Amino acid sequence: MSPWMALLLSGCSLLVALTGLVRTFVAGAKEETLRLLDHLAKLEERAALLEMKMGMFWRLVEEHLSGMLKKPTHAEMDALLDKLKAHTLTLAEAKRLRWWLERVYLANEIDAAQHRITAILVLAAVESVIHELERSTASSS
């Protein structure tokens, strides 16, 4: 056997070995990628479920608890609470309602604890509305 023939056979053997090694790494990477994609899909599903549950919670707060905070002496706040319940608040109105709730219920230490807790929950719902409106305004700009 000539030296060139031995060198050629050695080169081919090396090429076959390297190809096998690369295939092993690619197959392992593919399995890892598929596993990660499956995990990511499960996380997306859980995040969507959590988002849906939180949305339902805040909707219930907006629709049912906001009416408990109405006062005949605060017509503007009452109108804004009605708009919150109807889901028609603008960003400016949501910020104004936040101001009213903080002024009427949270700045006053004398107010009943039940009203303060309700106000805190409705205020959190208003903050959520503000966040959503600001995000939609920023994305449309």
MARBA-3410 file (N, C-alpha, C, O; in Angstrom, 1 decimal):
141
0.9,-1.2,0.0,0.0,0.0,0.0,0.9,1.2,0.0,1.9,1.3,0.8 ~ 0.6,2.2,-0.8,1.4,3.3,-1.0,1.1,4.3,0.2,0.0,4.2,0.8 ~ 2.1,5.2,0.5,1.9,6.1,1.6,0.7,7.1,1.4,0.0,7.5,2.3 ~ 0.5,7.4,0.1,-0.6,8.3,-0.2,-2.0,7.6,0.0,-2.9,8.2,0.5 ~ -2.0,6.3,-0.3,-3.2,5.6,-0.1,-3.5,5.5,1.4,-4.7,5.6,1.8
-2.6,5.3,2.3,-2.7,5.2,3.7,-3.2,6.6,4.3,-4.0,6.6,5.2 ~ -2.6,7.6,3.7,-2.9,9.0,4.2,-4.4,9.3,3.8,-5.1,9.9,4.6 ~ -4.8,8.9,2.6,-6.1,9.1,2.1,-7.1,8.3,3.0,-8.2,8.9,3.3 ~ -6.8,7.1,3.3,-7.7,6.3,4.2,-7.8,6.9,5.6,-8.8,6.9,6.2 ~ -6.7,7.4,6.1,-6.7,8.0,7.4,-7.5,9.3,7.4,-8.3,9.5,8.3
-7.4,10.1,6.3,-8.2,11.3,6.2,-9.6,11.0,6.1,-10.5,11.7,6.8 ~ -10.0,9.9,5.4,-11.4,9.5,5.3,-11.9,9.1,6.7,-13.1,9.4,7.0 ~ -11.2,8.3,7.4,-11.6,7.8,8.7,-11.8,9.0,9.6,-12.7,9.0,10.4 ~ -10.8,10.0,9.6,-11.0,11.2,10.4,-12.2,12.0,10.1,-12.9,12.5,10.9 ~ -12.5,12.1,8.8,-13.7,12.8,8.3,-15.0,12.1,8.8,-15.9,12.7,9.2
-15.0,10.8,8.7,-16.2,10.0,9.2,-16.3,10.2,10.7,-17.5,10.4,11.2 ~ -15.2,10.2,11.5,-15.3,10.3,12.9,-15.8,11.7,13.3,-16.6,11.9,14.2 ~ -15.3,12.8,12.6,-15.7,14.2,12.8,-17.2,14.3,12.5,-17.9,15.0,13.2 ~ -17.6,13.7,11.4,-19.0,13.8,11.0,-19.9,13.2,12.1,-21.0,13.7,12.4 ~ -19.5,12.0,12.6,-20.3,11.4,13.7,-20.3,12.3,14.9,-21.4,12.3,15.6
-19.2,12.9,15.2,-19.2,13.8,16.4,-20.1,15.0,16.3,-20.8,15.3,17.2 ~ -20.1,15.6,15.1,-20.9,16.7,14.8,-22.4,16.3,14.9,-23.2,17.0,15.4 ~ -22.7,15.2,14.3,-24.1,14.7,14.3,-24.6,14.5,15.8,-25.7,14.7,16.1 ~ -23.7,13.9,16.6,-24.0,13.7,18.0,-24.3,15.0,18.7,-25.3,15.1,19.4 ~ -23.5,16.1,18.5,-23.7,17.4,19.1,-25.0,18.0,18.5,-25.8,18.6,19.3
-25.2,17.9,17.2,-26.4,18.5,16.6,-27.7,17.8,17.2,-28.7,18.4,17.5 ~ -27.7,16.5,17.3,-28.8,15.7,17.8,-29.1,16.1,19.2,-30.2,16.3,19.6 ~ -28.0,16.2,20.0,-28.2,16.6,21.4,-28.7,18.0,21.6,-29.6,18.3,22.4 ~ -28.2,18.9,20.7,-28.7,20.3,20.7,-30.2,20.4,20.3,-30.9,21.1,20.8 ~ -30.5,19.5,19.3,-31.9,19.5,18.9,-32.8,19.0,20.0,-33.9,19.6,20.2
-32.5,18.0,20.7,-33.3,17.5,21.8,-33.4,18.5,22.9,-34.5,18.7,23.4 ~ -32.3,19.2,23.2,-32.4,20.3,24.2,-33.2,21.4,23.8,-34.0,22.0,24.6 ~ -33.1,21.8,22.5,-34.0,22.9,21.9,-35.4,22.5,22.0,-36.3,23.3,22.4 ~ -35.8,21.3,21.6,-37.2,20.8,21.7,-37.7,20.8,23.1,-38.8,21.2,23.4 ~ -36.8,20.4,24.1,-37.2,20.4,25.5,-37.5,21.8,26.0,-38.4,22.1,26.7
-36.6,22.8,25.6,-36.8,24.2,26.0,-38.0,24.8,25.3,-38.7,25.6,26.0 ~ -38.3,24.5,24.1,-39.5,25.0,23.4,-40.7,24.5,24.1,-41.7,25.2,24.2 ~ -40.7,23.2,24.5,-41.9,22.6,25.2,-42.1,23.3,26.6,-43.2,23.7,26.9 ~ -41.0,23.6,27.3,-41.0,24.3,28.6,-41.5,25.7,28.4,-42.3,26.2,29.1 ~ -41.1,26.4,27.3,-41.5,27.7,27.0,-43.0,27.8,26.7,-43.7,28.7,27.1
-43.5,26.8,26.0,-44.9,26.7,25.6,-45.8,26.6,26.9,-46.8,27.2,27.0 ~ -45.3,25.8,27.8,-46.0,25.6,29.1,-46.0,26.9,29.9,-47.0,27.2,30.5 ~ -44.9,27.6,29.9,-44.8,28.9,30.6,-45.8,29.9,30.0,-46.4,30.7,30.7 ~ -45.8,29.9,28.7,-46.7,30.9,28.0,-48.2,30.5,28.4,-49.0,31.5,28.6 ~ -48.5,29.3,28.4,-49.9,28.9,28.8,-50.2,29.3,30.2,-51.3,29.8,30.5
-49.3,29.1,31.1,-49.5,29.5,32.5,-49.6,31.0,32.6,-50.5,31.5,33.4 ~ -48.8,31.7,31.9,-48.9,33.2,31.9,-50.2,33.7,31.4,-50.8,34.6,32.0 ~ -50.7,33.1,30.3,-52.0,33.5,29.8,-53.1,33.2,30.7,-54.0,34.0,30.9 ~ -53.0,32.0,31.4,-54.1,31.7,32.4,-54.0,32.7,33.6,-55.1,33.1,34.0 ~ -52.9,33.0,34.0,-52.7,34.0,35.1,-53.3,35.3,34.7,-53.9,36.0,35.5
-52.9,35.8,33.5,-53.4,37.0,33.0,-54.9,37.1,32.9,-55.6,38.0,33.3 ~ -55.5,35.9,32.5,-57.0,35.9,32.4,-57.6,35.9,33.8,-58.6,36.6,34.0 ~ -57.0,35.2,34.8,-57.6,35.2,36.1,-57.5,36.6,36.7,-58.4,37.1,37.4 ~ -56.3,37.3,36.5,-56.1,38.6,37.1,-57.1,39.6,36.4,-57.7,40.5,37.1 ~ -57.3,39.5,35.1,-58.3,40.3,34.4,-59.7,40.2,35.0,-60.4,41.1,35.2
-60.0,38.9,35.2,-61.4,38.7,35.8,-61.5,39.3,37.2,-62.5,39.8,37.6 ~ -60.4,39.1,38.0,-60.5,39.7,39.4,-60.6,41.2,39.3,-61.5,41.8,40.0 ~ -59.8,41.9,38.5,-59.9,43.4,38.5,-61.3,43.8,37.9,-61.8,44.9,38.3 ~ -61.8,43.1,36.9,-63.1,43.4,36.4,-64.2,43.3,37.5,-65.1,44.2,37.6 ~ -64.1,42.3,38.3,-65.1,42.2,39.4,-64.9,43.3,40.4,-65.9,43.9,40.9
-63.7,43.7,40.7,-63.4,44.9,41.6,-64.0,46.1,41.0,-64.7,46.9,41.6 ~ -63.7,46.3,39.7,-64.2,47.5,39.0,-65.8,47.6,39.0,-66.4,48.6,39.3 ~ -66.4,46.4,38.7,-67.8,46.4,38.5,-68.6,46.4,39.8,-69.7,47.0,39.9 ~ -68.1,45.7,40.8,-68.9,45.5,42.1,-68.5,46.4,43.2,-69.3,46.9,44.0 ~ -67.2,46.6,43.4,-66.7,47.3,44.6,-66.8,48.8,44.4,-66.9,49.6,45.3
-66.6,49.3,43.1,-66.6,50.7,42.9,-67.9,51.4,43.3,-67.8,52.5,43.7 ~ -69.0,50.7,43.1,-70.3,51.3,43.6,-70.4,51.6,45.0,-71.1,52.4,45.5 ~ -69.6,50.8,45.8,-69.6,51.0,47.3,-69.0,52.3,47.7,-69.1,52.7,48.9 ~ -68.2,52.9,46.8,-67.5,54.1,47.2,-68.2,55.4,46.9,-67.6,56.5,47.1 ~ -69.3,55.3,46.3,-70.0,56.5,45.9,-70.5,57.4,47.1,-70.9,56.8,48.1
-70.3,58.7,46.9,-70.8,59.6,48.0,-71.6,60.7,47.3,-71.2,61.2,46.3 ~ -72.7,61.1,47.9,-73.5,62.1,47.2,-72.8,63.5,47.2,-73.2,64.4,46.4 ~ -71.8,63.7,48.0,-71.1,64.9,48.1,-70.0,65.0,47.0,-69.3,66.1,46.9 ~ -69.7,64.0,46.3,-68.6,64.0,45.3,-69.1,63.5,44.0,-68.9,62.4,43.5 ~ -69.8,64.4,43.3,-70.5,64.0,42.0,-69.5,63.6,40.9,-69.7,62.7,40.2
-68.3,64.4,40.9,-67.3,64.0,39.8,-66.7,62.6,40.1,-66.6,61.9,39.1 ~ -66.4,62.3,41.3,-65.9,61.0,41.6,-66.9,59.9,41.3,-66.6,58.9,40.8 ~ -68.2,60.2,41.6,-69.2,59.2,41.3,-69.3,58.9,39.8,-69.5,57.8,39.4 ~ -69.3,60.0,39.1,-69.3,59.9,37.6,-68.1,59.1,37.1,-68.3,58.2,36.2 ~ -67.0,59.3,37.6,-65.8,58.6,37.2,-65.9,57.1,37.6,-65.4,56.2,36.9
-66.4,56.8,38.8,-66.6,55.5,39.3,-67.6,54.7,38.3,-67.4,53.5,38.0 ~ -68.6,55.5,37.9,-69.6,54.9,36.9,-68.8,54.5,35.6,-69.1,53.5,35.0 ~ -68.0,55.4,35.2,-67.2,55.1,33.9,-66.2,54.0,34.1,-66.0,53.2,33.2 ~ -65.7,53.9,35.3,-64.8,52.7,35.6,-65.6,51.4,35.5,-65.1,50.4,34.9 ~ -66.8,51.4,36.1,-67.6,50.3,36.0,-68.0,49.9,34.6,-68.2,48.7,34.3
-68.2,50.9,33.8,-68.6,50.7,32.4,-67.4,50.5,31.5,-67.6,50.2,30.3 ~ -66.2,50.5,32.0,-64.9,50.3,31.3,-64.8,51.4,30.1,-64.4,51.1,29.0 ~ -65.1,52.6,30.5,-65.0,53.7,29.5,-64.1,54.8,29.9,-64.2,55.9,29.3 ~ -63.3,54.6,30.9,-62.4,55.7,31.4,-61.3,56.0,30.4,-60.8,55.1,29.8 ~ -61.0,57.3,30.2,-59.9,57.7,29.4,-58.7,57.7,30.4,-58.9,57.6,31.6
-57.5,57.9,29.9,-56.3,58.0,30.7,-56.4,59.1,31.7,-56.1,59.0,32.9 ~ -56.8,60.3,31.2,-56.9,61.5,32.1,-58.0,61.3,33.2,-57.8,61.6,34.3 ~ -59.1,60.6,32.8,-60.1,60.4,33.8,-59.7,59.3,34.8,-60.0,59.5,36.0 ~ -58.9,58.3,34.4,-58.4,57.3,35.3,-57.5,58.0,36.3,-57.5,57.7,37.5 ~ -56.6,58.9,35.9,-55.7,59.6,36.8,-56.5,60.5,37.7,-56.1,60.7,38.9
-57.5,61.1,37.2,-58.4,62.0,38.1,-59.1,61.1,39.1,-59.2,61.6,40.3 ~ -59.6,60.0,38.8,-60.2,59.1,39.7,-59.2,58.6,40.8,-59.6,58.5,41.9 ~ -58.0,58.3,40.4,-57.0,58.0,41.3,-56.8,59.1,42.3,-56.7,58.8,43.5 ~ -56.8,60.3,41.9,-56.6,61.5,42.7,-57.8,61.5,43.7,-57.6,61.8,44.9 ~ -59.0,61.4,43.2,-60.2,61.4,44.1,-60.1,60.3,45.2,-60.4,60.6,46.3
-59.8,59.1,44.7,-59.8,58.0,45.7,-58.8,58.2,46.8,-59.1,58.0,48.0 ~ -57.6,58.7,46.4,-56.6,59.0,47.4,-57.0,60.1,48.3,-56.8,60.0,49.5 ~ -57.6,61.1,47.8,-58.0,62.3,48.6,-59.2,62.0,49.5,-59.1,62.4,50.7 ~ -60.1,61.3,49.0,-61.4,61.1,49.8,-61.2,59.9,50.8,-61.6,60.0,52.0 ~ -60.6,58.8,50.4,-60.5,57.6,51.2,-59.2,57.3,51.9,-59.2,56.8,53.0
-58.1,57.7,51.3,-56.8,57.3,51.9,-56.2,58.4,52.7,-55.4,58.1,53.6 ~ -56.5,59.6,52.4,-56.0,60.7,53.2,-56.7,60.9,54.5,-56.2,61.6,55.4 ~ -57.9,60.4,54.6,-58.8,60.6,55.8,-58.7,59.4,56.7,-59.1,58.3,56.3 ~ -58.1,59.6,57.8,-57.9,58.5,58.8,-59.2,58.1,59.5,-59.3,57.0,60.1 ~ -60.2,59.0,59.4,-61.5,58.7,60.2,-62.4,57.8,59.4,-63.2,57.1,60.0
-62.2,57.7,58.1,-63.1,56.8,57.3,-63.1,55.4,57.8,-62.1,54.9,58.3 ~ -64.2,54.7,57.6,-64.3,53.3,58.0,-63.3,52.4,57.3,-63.0,52.6,56.2 ~ -62.9,51.4,58.1,-61.9,50.5,57.5,-62.4,49.8,56.3,-61.6,49.5,55.3 ~ -63.7,49.4,56.3,-64.2,48.7,55.1,-64.1,49.6,53.8,-63.8,49.1,52.8 ~ -64.4,50.9,54.0,-64.3,51.8,52.8,-62.9,52.0,52.4,-62.6,52.1,51.2
-62.0,52.0,53.4,-60.5,52.1,53.0,-60.1,50.9,52.3,-59.3,51.1,51.3 ~ -60.4,49.7,52.7,-60.0,48.5,52.0,-60.6,48.5,50.6,-60.0,48.1,49.6 ~ -61.9,48.8,50.5,-62.6,48.9,49.2,-61.9,49.9,48.3,-61.6,49.6,47.1 ~ -61.6,51.0,48.9,-60.9,52.1,48.1,-59.5,51.6,47.6,-59.1,51.9,46.5 ~ -58.8,50.9,48.4,-57.5,50.4,48.1,-57.6,49.4,46.9,-56.8,49.4,46.0
-58.6,48.5,47.0,-58.8,47.6,45.9,-59.2,48.3,44.6,-58.7,48.0,43.5 ~ -60.1,49.2,44.7,-60.6,50.0,43.5,-59.4,50.8,43.0,-59.2,51.0,41.8 ~ -58.6,51.4,43.9,-57.4,52.2,43.4,-56.4,51.3,42.7,-55.9,51.7,41.7 ~ -56.3,50.1,43.1,-55.4,49.1,42.4,-56.0,48.8,41.0,-55.2,48.7,40.1 ~ -57.3,48.7,40.9,-57.9,48.5,39.6,-57.7,49.7,38.7,-57.5,49.5,37.5
-57.8,50.9,39.3,-57.6,52.1,38.5,-56.1,52.2,38.1,-55.9,52.5,36.9 ~ -55.2,51.8,38.9,-53.8,51.8,38.5,-53.6,50.8,37.4,-52.8,51.1,36.4 ~ -54.3,49.7,37.4,-54.2,48.7,36.3,-54.7,49.3,35.0,-54.1,49.1,33.9 ~ -55.8,50.0,35.1,-56.4,50.7,33.9,-55.4,51.7,33.4,-55.2,51.8,32.2 ~ -54.9,52.5,34.3,-53.9,53.5,33.9,-52.7,52.9,33.2,-52.3,53.4,32.1
-52.2,51.8,33.7,-51.1,51.1,33.1,-51.4,50.6,31.7,-50.7,50.8,30.8 ~ -52.6,50.0,31.6,-53.0,49.5,30.2,-53.2,50.7,29.2,-52.8,50.5,28.1 ~ -53.8,51.8,29.7,-54.1,52.9,28.8,-52.8,53.5,28.4,-52.6,53.9,27.2 ~ -51.8,53.7,29.3,-50.5,54.2,29.0,-49.8,53.3,28.0,-49.1,53.8,27.1 ~ -49.9,52.0,28.2,-49.2,51.1,27.3,-49.8,51.1,25.9,-49.1,51.1,24.9
-51.1,51.2,25.9,-51.8,51.2,24.5,-51.5,52.6,23.8,-51.3,52.6,22.6 ~ -51.4,53.6,24.6,-51.0,54.9,24.0,-49.6,54.9,23.5,-49.3,55.5,22.4 ~ -48.7,54.3,24.3,-47.3,54.3,23.9,-47.1,53.4,22.6,-46.3,53.7,21.7 ~ -47.8,52.3,22.5,-47.7,51.4,21.4,-48.3,52.0,20.1,-47.9,51.6,19.0 ~ -49.3,52.8,20.3,-50.0,53.4,19.1,-49.2,54.6,18.6,-49.4,55.1,17.5
-48.3,55.1,19.4,-47.5,56.3,19.0,-46.4,56.0,18.1,-45.7,56.9,17.6
END
